Amino acid sequence: MSWYCPLPFNSLSSNTLGGYALCCESAPSPHHCTEMTMSEFDQSDYMKKVRKGFLSSNPLSVKEIRQACFQCKGKEDQGAISKRMREIKNLEQTAFMELKLIGNICNYACAMCHPVSSSKLAEEWGVDIPKWFELSGDWYDDFREISKNYTYFKFSGGEPFMSPTTNKILDILRESGNSHNIKLQFNSNGSASKKVLSRLLEDFAEINFCFSVDAWGERNAAIRKHSTWEFTEERLWDYGELLYKYNNLSLSIHPCVMTLNIGYLYEFQEYVQQHEFLKPRLQFSVSNTLFEPKKLNAAHLSNDIKEKYLNDNKEFLNSGLVYSSDSVFNILNNKTDENMELVLQGMERIPNAEKWYPEFFNYA
């Protein structure tokens, strides 16, 4: 089979606008959480056609797959490791649900983000998007039943710890009587306190916390508008303390790799080295490479900047301290897609951009 993906067979997913999807990175299906339950989506003609297509010799010839999976195809064309490729390596992984339908509610307005994933950006851009969805009683009744088939649930948004939908779903999972067998994953900006995480760790079998930190120090606050480095660093140490106390917690420091940080990943080295003894429960992962918006896609950096970044980061990326560094190496070694005019457009939302990225402006 060519261009196979296991996700339509072992997961159910949704996006922050409430649309059901093949995965958290795919374009949505025509079906929405306010119009059908998760069981109905699982058995829909759309999913049947997609599953059949992925078992064919040419999945990308199926319109629904071609439209939904453009990010993975685009990343692979640029030499990056796509979500599809990562999931093929995880074929033994337990079936899971990806619950982005918790909504776009978020307290940050990150430079690489979009109103569909940030209520702060929606407010700033004047876009009317529901912060979360009022799901029907039928939807929750169905979730109670279909969730019995799963022991792994992934939450992202938006900021999952700000959404009332997250709390309702967690309550259902607690009430199932099976929470001691359930694993949870959160993609979060650190809004959860130690107290909140401690309760989850006591209620559920395992928590995988993917902490979205895009740069070390004040550069992170420049990328993540409305955040402060003081708060982010405090959370890093708070979560580190929880790793000592709870064996069922794993922590992944998870930057979104793009033009704004690909050259400065090595600045995390000291923190990661200090916690190396906690591996594999603590990881620094660079598996998440940004494809859109294209003006922040690191593939478009100039060849000389890519070479500089490669030299600056090589030691750290080769140290064994970094998970999934192949994508970063592939992007920086790919010398075919440079477009600094486009890259400079990506500086529009960065305050004092010339201070943080002088190499871009010196190039111009």
Backbone hydrogen bonds in HBPLUS format (Angstrom, degrees):
<---DONOR---> <-ACCEPTOR-->    atom                        ^
c    i                          cat <-CA-CA->   ^        H-A-AA   ^      H-
h    n   atom  resd res      DA  || num        DHA   H-A  angle D-A-AA Bond
n    s   type  num  typ     dist DA aas  dist angle  dist       angle   num
A0009-PHE N   A0006-PRO O   2.91 MM   3  5.50 150.3  2.00 120.4 130.1     1
A0010-ASN N   A0006-PRO O   3.17 MM   4  6.37 135.1  2.38 147.0 159.0     2
A0010-ASN N   A0007-LEU O   3.25 MM   3  5.25 133.0  2.49  98.0 109.8     3
A0011-SER N   A0007-LEU O   3.00 MM   4  5.40 126.3  2.29 156.8 154.8     4
A0096-PHE N   A0010-ASN O   2.96 MM  86  6.56 146.6  2.07 153.8 161.8     5
A0012-LEU N   A0096-PHE O   3.16 MM  84  6.77 140.2  2.33 141.7 153.2     6
A0098-GLU N   A0012-LEU O   2.78 MM  86  6.19 161.9  1.81 159.8 165.7     7
A0021-ALA N   A0013-SER O   3.03 MM   8  5.13 165.7  2.05 111.6 113.2     8
A0015-ASN N   A0019-GLY O   2.74 MM   4  5.39 146.4  1.86 150.1 161.7     9
A0018-GLY N   A0015-ASN O   2.95 MM   3  5.44 158.4  2.00 118.1 121.7    10
A0033-CYS N   A0018-GLY O   2.77 MM  15  5.35 158.4  1.82 150.4 157.6    11
A0020-TYR N   A0031-HIS O   2.90 MM  11  5.76 160.9  1.94 146.1 152.5    12
A0029-SER N   A0020-TYR O   2.76 MM   9  5.68 175.4  1.77 161.0 162.3    13
A0026-SER N   A0023-CYS O   3.37 MM   3  5.39 153.3  2.44 100.8 108.2    14
A0027-ALA N   A0068-ALA O   2.89 MM  41  4.37 155.1  1.95 122.5 128.7    15
A0035-GLU N   A0032-HIS O   2.97 MM   3  5.37 158.9  2.02 113.3 120.2    16
A0036-MET N   A0032-HIS O   3.10 MM   4  6.36 136.7  2.29 155.4 168.0    17
A0041-PHE N   A0037-THR O   3.06 MM   4  6.37 152.5  2.14 144.2 151.7    18
A0042-ASP N   A0038-MET O   2.89 MM   4  6.09 159.0  1.93 147.8 153.9    19
A0043-GLN N   A0039-SER O   3.11 MM   4  6.36 142.3  2.26 143.0 151.9    20
A0044-SER N   A0041-PHE O   3.04 MM   3  4.88 166.2  2.06 106.6 110.2    21
A0048-LYS N   A0044-SER O   3.05 MM   4  6.36 158.9  2.10 149.5 156.1    22
A0049-LYS N   A0045-ASP O   2.89 MM   4  6.05 158.4  1.94 150.9 155.8    23
A0050-VAL N   A0046-TYR O   3.01 MM   4  6.24 160.4  2.05 151.1 156.6    24
A0051-ARG N   A0047-MET O   2.90 MM   4  6.01 168.2  1.92 151.1 154.5    25
A0052-LYS N   A0048-LYS O   3.04 MM   4  6.15 161.2  2.08 143.5 149.0    26
A0053-GLY N   A0049-LYS O   2.89 MM   4  6.06 150.9  1.97 142.3 151.1    27
A0054-PHE N   A0050-VAL O   2.94 MM   4  6.25 154.0  2.01 155.0 160.5    28
A0055-LEU N   A0052-LYS O   3.18 MM   3  5.28 143.6  2.32  98.8 109.5    29
A0056-SER N   A0053-GLY O   3.02 MM   3  5.17 159.7  2.06 106.7 112.8    30
A0061-SER N   A0058-ASN O   3.00 MM   3  5.67 163.4  2.03 121.7 126.9    31
A0062-VAL N   A0059-PRO O   2.99 MM   3  5.71 166.3  2.01 121.7 126.2    32
A0065-ILE N   A0062-VAL O   3.04 MM   3  5.45 121.4  2.40 109.3 123.3    33
A0066-ARG N   A0062-VAL O   2.94 MM   4  6.16 168.3  1.96 162.7 166.6    34
A0067-GLN N   A0063-LYS O   2.91 MM   4  6.06 160.3  1.95 156.1 160.5    35
A0068-ALA N   A0064-GLU O   3.02 MM   4  6.02 158.1  2.07 138.5 145.3    36
A0069-CYS N   A0065-ILE O   2.92 MM   4  5.73 161.3  1.96 154.5 157.9    37
A0073-LYS N   A0069-CYS O   3.19 MM   4  6.45 169.9  2.20 158.6 161.7    38
A0074-GLY N   A0070-PHE O   2.84 MM   4  5.93 159.9  1.88 146.3 152.4    39
A0075-LYS N   A0071-GLN O   2.87 MM   4  6.07 164.7  1.89 155.7 159.3    40
A0076-GLU N   A0072-CYS O   2.98 MM   4  6.10 164.2  2.00 150.5 155.0    41
A0077-ASP N   A0073-LYS O   3.00 MM   4  6.19 150.5  2.09 145.6 153.7    42
A0078-GLN N   A0074-GLY O   3.21 MM   4  6.47 134.5  2.43 138.3 149.6    43
A0078-GLN N   A0075-LYS O   3.04 MM   3  5.13 131.5  2.28  97.0 110.3    44
A0080-ALA N   A0075-LYS O   2.92 MM   5  5.12 144.0  2.05 154.8 145.5    45
A0079-GLY N   A0076-GLU O   3.08 MM   3  4.99 158.2  2.13 101.0 107.7    46
A0086-ARG N   A0082-SER O   2.98 MM   4  6.35 155.2  2.05 149.1 156.4    47
A0087-GLU N   A0083-LYS O   2.88 MM   4  6.08 158.2  1.93 154.3 160.0    48
A0088-ILE N   A0084-ARG O   3.07 MM   4  6.32 145.1  2.19 145.8 154.7    49
A0089-LYS N   A0086-ARG O   3.15 MM   3  5.38 130.0  2.41  99.1 111.4    50
A0090-ASN N   A0087-GLU O   2.89 MM   3  4.85 142.4  2.03  97.6 109.7    51
A0093-GLN N   A0090-ASN O   2.79 MM   3  5.29 162.7  1.82 120.7 126.1    52
A0097-MET N   A0152-TYR O   3.10 MM  55  6.63 148.2  2.21 147.4 155.7    53
A0154-LYS N   A0097-MET O   2.74 MM  57  6.03 166.0  1.76 164.5 169.3    54
A0099-LEU N   A0154-LYS O   2.66 MM  55  5.89 173.3  1.67 168.6 167.2    55
A0103-GLY N   A0100-LYS O   3.13 MM   3  6.30 166.2  2.15 130.1 130.6    56
A0119-SER N   A0104-ASN O   2.80 MM  15  5.44 124.0  2.12 145.2 138.6    57
A0105-ILE N   A0131-LYS O   3.29 MM  26  4.71 142.9  2.44 142.0 131.5    58
A0159-GLU N   A0105-ILE O   2.72 MM  54  6.04 167.4  1.73 161.7 157.1    59
A0109-ALA N   A0225-LYS O   3.07 MM 116  5.03 157.7  2.12 135.5 140.3    60
A0113-CYS N   A0110-CYS O   3.08 MM   3  5.24 156.9  2.13 107.9 115.2    61
A0111-ALA N   A0223-ILE O   2.86 MM 112  5.41 158.3  1.90 158.7 166.1    62
A0117-SER N   A0114-HIS O   2.84 MM   3  5.60 160.1  1.88 127.0 133.3    63
A0118-SER N   A0115-PRO O   3.31 MM   3  4.81 155.0  2.38  92.1  99.3    64
A0122-ALA N   A0118-SER O   3.00 MM   4  6.30 155.9  2.06 144.7 152.2    65
A0123-GLU N   A0119-SER O   2.92 MM   4  6.14 152.5  2.00 144.5 150.7    66
A0124-GLU N   A0120-LYS O   2.99 MM   4  6.28 159.9  2.03 146.9 152.6    67
A0125-TRP N   A0121-LEU O   2.78 MM   4  5.91 154.8  1.84 155.4 161.6    68
A0126-GLY N   A0122-ALA O   2.97 MM   4  5.83 112.8  2.44 132.3 146.9    69
A0127-VAL N   A0122-ALA O   2.79 MM   5  4.79 157.6  1.84 147.6 150.5    70
A0126-GLY N   A0123-GLU O   3.27 MM   3  5.10 149.0  2.37  94.7 103.8    71
A0139-TRP N   A0136-SER O   3.08 MM   3  5.09 118.8  2.47  93.1 107.8    72
A0140-TYR N   A0136-SER O   3.14 MM   4  6.56 162.4  2.17 153.0 155.7    73
A0141-ASP N   A0137-GLY O   2.84 MM   4  6.03 155.4  1.90 149.2 156.9    74
A0142-ASP N   A0138-ASP O   2.89 MM   4  6.04 159.3  1.93 146.2 151.7    75
A0143-PHE N   A0139-TRP O   2.85 MM   4  6.13 154.2  1.91 146.7 154.9    76
A0144-ARG N   A0140-TYR O   2.95 MM   4  6.20 153.9  2.02 147.1 152.8    77
A0145-GLU N   A0142-ASP O   3.01 MM   3  5.24 123.5  2.34  99.8 114.0    78
A0146-ILE N   A0142-ASP O   2.83 MM   4  6.12 171.5  1.84 171.2 169.0    79
A0147-SER N   A0143-PHE O   2.86 MM   4  5.51 153.8  1.92 143.8 150.5    80
A0148-LYS N   A0145-GLU O   3.13 MM   3  5.65 154.2  2.20 110.8 118.3    81
A0149-ASN N   A0146-ILE O   3.02 MM   3  5.72 164.1  2.05 118.6 123.6    82
A0150-TYR N   A0147-SER O   3.07 MM   3  5.30 165.2  2.09 112.3 115.8    83
A0183-LYS N   A0151-THR O   2.75 MM  32  6.01 170.6  1.76 153.0 154.1    84
A0153-PHE N   A0183-LYS O   3.00 MM  30  6.47 155.9  2.06 156.3 163.0    85
A0185-GLN N   A0153-PHE O   2.87 MM  32  6.26 150.1  1.96 154.4 156.1    86
A0155-PHE N   A0185-GLN O   2.75 MM  30  6.08 161.1  1.78 156.6 162.3    87
A0187-ASN N   A0155-PHE O   2.92 MM  32  6.30 160.4  1.95 168.2 173.6    88
A0162-MET N   A0159-GLU O   2.98 MM   3  5.73 164.5  2.01 129.2 131.8    89
A0163-SER N   A0160-PRO O   3.29 MM   3  5.49 164.4  2.32 108.4 113.0    90
A0166-THR N   A0163-SER O   3.21 MM   3  5.41 127.7  2.50 100.7 112.3    91
A0168-LYS N   A0164-PRO O   3.06 MM   4  6.36 155.7  2.12 148.4 154.6    92
A0169-ILE N   A0165-THR O   2.99 MM   4  6.20 162.7  2.02 153.1 157.2    93
A0170-LEU N   A0166-THR O   2.90 MM   4  6.11 162.8  1.93 155.3 160.5    94
A0171-ASP N   A0167-ASN O   2.93 MM   4  6.10 152.4  2.01 144.6 152.1    95
A0172-ILE N   A0168-LYS O   3.09 MM   4  6.39 153.2  2.16 144.6 151.2    96
A0173-LEU N   A0169-ILE O   3.02 MM   4  6.34 157.3  2.07 149.6 155.8    97
A0174-ARG N   A0170-LEU O   2.87 MM   4  6.13 150.9  1.95 147.7 156.1    98
A0175-GLU N   A0171-ASP O   2.88 MM   4  6.07 159.3  1.92 148.9 154.5    99
A0176-SER N   A0172-ILE O   3.06 MM   4  6.17 118.2  2.46 137.1 151.7   100
A0176-SER N   A0173-LEU O   3.35 MM   3  5.14 146.8  2.47  91.8 101.1   101
A0177-GLY N   A0174-ARG O   3.48 MM   3  6.34 172.5  2.49 118.8 120.4   102
A0181-ASN N   A0178-ASN O   2.84 MM   3  5.62 165.3  1.86 127.2 131.7   103
A0182-ILE N   A0179-SER O   3.08 MM   3  4.91 161.7  2.11 103.0 108.8   104
A0205-ALA N   A0179-SER O   3.22 MM  26  6.63 130.9  2.47 162.2 151.0   105
A0205-ALA N   A0182-ILE O   2.98 MM  23  5.34 126.9  2.27 141.3 152.8   106
A0184-LEU N   A0206-GLU O   2.91 MM  22  6.28 163.0  1.94 154.4 157.4   107
A0208-ASN N   A0184-LEU O   2.75 MM  24  6.16 161.7  1.78 158.2 164.8   108
A0186-PHE N   A0208-ASN O   3.00 MM  22  6.49 151.7  2.08 155.1 162.3   109
A0210-CYS N   A0186-PHE O   2.76 MM  24  5.89 164.4  1.79 166.4 171.1   110
A0188-SER N   A0210-CYS O   3.00 MM  22  6.25 162.6  2.03 160.2 165.2   111
A0212-SER N   A0188-SER O   2.85 MM  24  5.91 173.8  1.86 160.8 162.9   112
A0197-LEU N   A0193-SER O   3.09 MM   4  6.37 170.7  2.10 155.2 157.2   113
A0198-SER N   A0194-LYS O   2.82 MM   4  5.89 154.3  1.88 147.1 155.1   114
A0199-ARG N   A0195-LYS O   3.12 MM   4  6.38 156.1  2.18 147.1 151.7   115
A0200-LEU N   A0196-VAL O   3.25 MM   4  6.58 161.1  2.29 148.0 152.6   116
A0201-LEU N   A0197-LEU O   2.88 MM   4  6.11 157.8  1.93 153.7 160.2   117
A0202-GLU N   A0198-SER O   3.04 MM   4  6.27 135.3  2.25 141.3 152.6   118
A0202-GLU N   A0199-ARG O   3.16 MM   3  5.16 131.0  2.41  94.4 107.5   119
A0203-ASP N   A0199-ARG O   3.03 MM   4  6.27 131.4  2.28 140.8 154.2   120
A0203-ASP N   A0200-LEU O   3.07 MM   3  5.03 131.7  2.32  94.3 107.8   121
A0204-PHE N   A0200-LEU O   2.89 MM   4  5.90 153.9  1.95 160.0 163.7   122
A0207-ILE N   A0248-ASN O   2.90 MM  41  6.32 161.5  1.94 166.4 170.7   123
A0250-SER N   A0207-ILE O   2.94 MM  43  6.35 152.2  2.02 163.1 169.4   124
A0209-PHE N   A0250-SER O   2.85 MM  41  6.17 170.1  1.86 165.0 162.2   125
A0252-SER N   A0209-PHE O   2.85 MM  43  6.15 167.8  1.87 153.8 155.3   126
A0211-PHE N   A0252-SER O   2.74 MM  41  5.97 146.9  1.85 156.8 168.3   127
A0254-HIS N   A0211-PHE O   2.78 MM  43  5.55 176.1  1.79 153.7 153.2   128
A0220-ASN N   A0217-GLY O   2.95 MM   3  5.84 147.8  2.06 124.6 131.1   129
A0221-ALA N   A0218-GLU O   3.07 MM   3  5.14 120.0  2.45  97.2 111.4   130
A0222-ALA N   A0218-GLU O   3.11 MM   4  6.50 143.6  2.25 145.3 155.6   131
A0223-ILE N   A0219-ARG O   3.07 MM   4  6.40 146.4  2.19 145.2 153.6   132
A0224-ARG N   A0220-ASN O   2.78 MM   4  5.93 159.2  1.82 150.5 157.3   133
A0227-SER N   A0224-ARG O   3.01 MM   3  5.71 152.4  2.08 140.9 144.4   134
A0232-THR N   A0228-THR O   3.13 MM   4  6.39 169.0  2.14 151.1 154.2   135
A0233-GLU N   A0229-TRP O   2.81 MM   4  5.86 171.9  1.82 157.2 159.4   136
A0234-GLU N   A0230-GLU O   3.10 MM   4  6.16 153.2  2.18 138.0 145.7   137
A0235-ARG N   A0231-PHE O   3.00 MM   4  6.30 153.7  2.07 150.2 156.9   138
A0236-LEU N   A0232-THR O   2.99 MM   4  6.33 152.1  2.07 147.5 155.5   139
A0237-TRP N   A0233-GLU O   3.16 MM   4  6.49 158.1  2.21 152.6 156.1   140
A0238-ASP N   A0234-GLU O   2.88 MM   4  6.11 150.7  1.96 144.2 153.7   141
A0239-TYR N   A0235-ARG O   2.83 MM   4  5.99 170.2  1.84 159.6 160.0   142
A0240-GLY N   A0236-LEU O   3.04 MM   4  6.16 145.6  2.16 135.0 145.2   143
A0241-GLU N   A0237-TRP O   3.01 MM   4  6.27 148.4  2.11 143.4 150.5   144
A0241-GLU N   A0238-ASP O   3.11 MM   3  5.20 119.4  2.50  94.9 109.2   145
A0242-LEU N   A0238-ASP O   3.14 MM   4  6.58 149.4  2.24 143.8 152.1   146
A0243-LEU N   A0239-TYR O   3.09 MM   4  6.43 140.7  2.25 143.3 153.3   147
A0243-LEU N   A0240-GLY O   3.17 MM   3  5.17 126.8  2.47  93.8 107.3   148
A0244-TYR N   A0241-GLU O   3.09 MM   3  5.35 128.7  2.36 101.2 113.7   149
A0245-LYS N   A0241-GLU O   3.32 MM   4  6.70 147.4  2.44 142.1 150.8   150
A0245-LYS N   A0242-LEU O   3.09 MM   3  5.00 117.5  2.49  91.7 107.1   151
A0246-TYR N   A0242-LEU O   2.82 MM   4  5.87 162.4  1.85 161.1 163.8   152
A0251-LEU N   A0281-ARG O   2.65 MM  30  6.06 157.2  1.70 167.8 171.4   153
A0283-GLN N   A0251-LEU O   2.91 MM  32  6.42 154.5  1.98 154.9 162.7   154
A0253-ILE N   A0283-GLN O   2.80 MM  30  6.23 162.7  1.83 166.8 165.7   155
A0285-SER N   A0253-ILE O   2.97 MM  32  6.11 157.9  2.02 158.0 165.0   156
A0257-VAL N   A0288-ASN O   2.83 MM  31  6.10 154.7  1.89 165.2 163.2   157
A0290-LEU N   A0257-VAL O   2.89 MM  33  5.81 176.3  1.89 158.8 157.7   158
A0261-ASN N   A0258-MET O   3.25 MM   3  5.80 164.1  2.27 115.9 120.3   159
A0262-ILE N   A0258-MET O   2.96 MM   4  5.60 154.6  2.02 168.1 169.9   160
A0259-THR N   A0296-LEU O   2.98 MM  37  5.19 162.9  2.01 134.0 138.6   161
A0264-TYR N   A0261-ASN O   2.90 MM   3  5.22 160.3  1.94 116.2 122.8   162
A0267-GLU N   A0264-TYR O   3.12 MM   3  5.76 163.9  2.15 116.6 121.6   163
A0268-PHE N   A0265-LEU O   3.08 MM   3  6.00 173.0  2.09 128.5 130.6   164
A0269-GLN N   A0266-TYR O   3.00 MM   3  5.31 163.5  2.03 113.5 118.7   165
A0272-VAL N   A0268-PHE O   3.06 MM   4  6.23 171.5  2.07 164.8 167.5   166
A0273-GLN N   A0269-GLN O   2.84 MM   4  5.97 160.4  1.88 155.6 161.2   167
A0274-GLN N   A0270-GLU O   3.02 MM   4  6.21 155.4  2.08 147.8 154.1   168
A0275-HIS N   A0272-VAL O   3.16 MM   3  5.25 136.3  2.36  97.5 109.4   169
A0276-GLU N   A0273-GLN O   3.16 MM   3  4.92 168.9  2.17 104.9 106.8   170
A0278-LEU N   A0275-HIS O   2.90 MM   3  5.58 163.0  1.93 121.6 127.4   171
A0279-LYS N   A0276-GLU O   3.02 MM   3  5.59 169.5  2.03 120.1 122.9   172
A0281-ARG N   A0278-LEU O   2.82 MM   3  5.71 124.3  2.14 142.4 142.9   173
A0323-TYR N   A0284-PHE O   2.75 MM  39  5.90 173.5  1.75 157.2 159.4   174
A0286-VAL N   A0323-TYR O   3.12 MM  37  6.31 169.4  2.13 168.3 165.1   175
A0296-LEU N   A0293-PRO O   2.98 MM   3  5.76 165.3  2.01 123.6 128.4   176
A0297-ASN N   A0294-LYS O   3.03 MM   3  4.85 161.7  2.07 102.7 108.3   177
A0300-HIS N   A0297-ASN O   3.11 MM   3  6.12 172.3  2.11 130.4 132.2   178
A0301-LEU N   A0298-ALA O   3.22 MM   3  5.57 172.3  2.23 116.1 117.3   179
A0339-ASN N   A0300-HIS O   2.64 MM  39  4.88 158.9  1.69 140.5 133.4   180
A0306-LYS N   A0302-SER O   2.92 MM   4  6.19 160.6  1.96 153.7 159.8   181
A0307-GLU N   A0303-ASN O   2.97 MM   4  6.17 153.6  2.04 142.9 149.9   182
A0308-LYS N   A0304-ASP O   3.03 MM   4  6.27 154.5  2.09 141.3 147.7   183
A0309-TYR N   A0305-ILE O   2.88 MM   4  6.11 169.7  1.89 157.9 160.2   184
A0310-LEU N   A0306-LYS O   2.84 MM   4  5.99 153.7  1.91 147.5 155.4   185
A0311-ASN N   A0307-GLU O   3.06 MM   4  6.29 159.6  2.10 147.7 151.9   186
A0312-ASP N   A0308-LYS O   2.91 MM   4  6.18 158.6  1.96 152.2 158.8   187
A0313-ASN N   A0309-TYR O   2.98 MM   4  6.03 150.5  2.07 148.3 154.7   188
A0314-LYS N   A0310-LEU O   2.93 MM   4  5.61 128.8  2.20 142.8 153.6   189
A0317-LEU N   A0313-ASN O   2.89 MM   4  5.99 175.7  1.89 170.6 172.1   190
A0318-ASN N   A0314-LYS O   2.95 MM   4  5.99 140.8  2.11 146.9 156.3   191
A0319-SER N   A0316-PHE O   3.09 MM   3  5.03 160.6  2.13 105.0 110.9   192
A0329-PHE N   A0325-SER O   3.12 MM   4  6.43 168.2  2.14 161.1 164.1   193
A0330-ASN N   A0326-ASP O   2.83 MM   4  6.03 162.2  1.86 154.9 160.3   194
A0331-ILE N   A0327-SER O   2.92 MM   4  6.14 159.4  1.96 151.6 156.6   195
A0332-LEU N   A0328-VAL O   2.98 MM   4  6.16 169.9  1.99 155.8 158.4   196
A0333-ASN N   A0329-PHE O   2.87 MM   4  5.91 139.1  2.04 145.2 156.3   197
A0334-ASN N   A0330-ASN O   3.03 MM   4  6.00 119.5  2.41 134.6 147.9   198
A0334-ASN N   A0331-ILE O   3.23 MM   3  5.19 145.0  2.36  95.6 105.7   199
A0342-LEU N   A0339-ASN O   3.08 MM   3  5.52 126.2  2.39 107.7 119.6   200
A0343-VAL N   A0339-ASN O   3.13 MM   4  6.49 156.9  2.18 144.9 152.0   201
A0344-LEU N   A0340-MET O   2.91 MM   4  6.03 159.7  1.95 149.2 152.7   202
A0345-GLN N   A0342-LEU O   3.07 MM   3  5.23 129.6  2.33  99.4 112.9   203
A0346-GLY N   A0343-VAL O   2.90 MM   3  5.23 136.7  2.09 104.7 117.2   204
A0347-MET N   A0344-LEU O   3.11 MM   3  5.38 163.9  2.14 108.1 112.9   205
A0348-GLU N   A0345-GLN O   3.36 MM   3  5.91 168.7  2.37 117.2 118.9   206
A0350-ILE N   A0347-MET O   3.08 MM   3  5.30 168.2  2.09 116.4 118.6   207
A0355-LYS N   A0352-ASN O   2.95 MM   3  5.48 138.2  2.13 113.1 124.4   208
A0357-TYR N   A0353-ALA O   2.83 MM   4  5.87 152.9  1.90 158.0 166.0   209
A0360-PHE N   A0357-TYR O   3.06 MM   3  5.69 144.1  2.20 115.6 124.1   210
A0362-ASN N   A0358-PRO O   2.79 MM   4  5.93 154.5  1.85 157.7 165.6   211
A0363-TYR N   A0359-GLU O   3.17 MM   4  6.06 144.8  2.30 126.7 135.3   212
A0364-ALA N   A0360-PHE O   3.15 MM   4  6.49 149.0  2.25 136.1 144.0   213
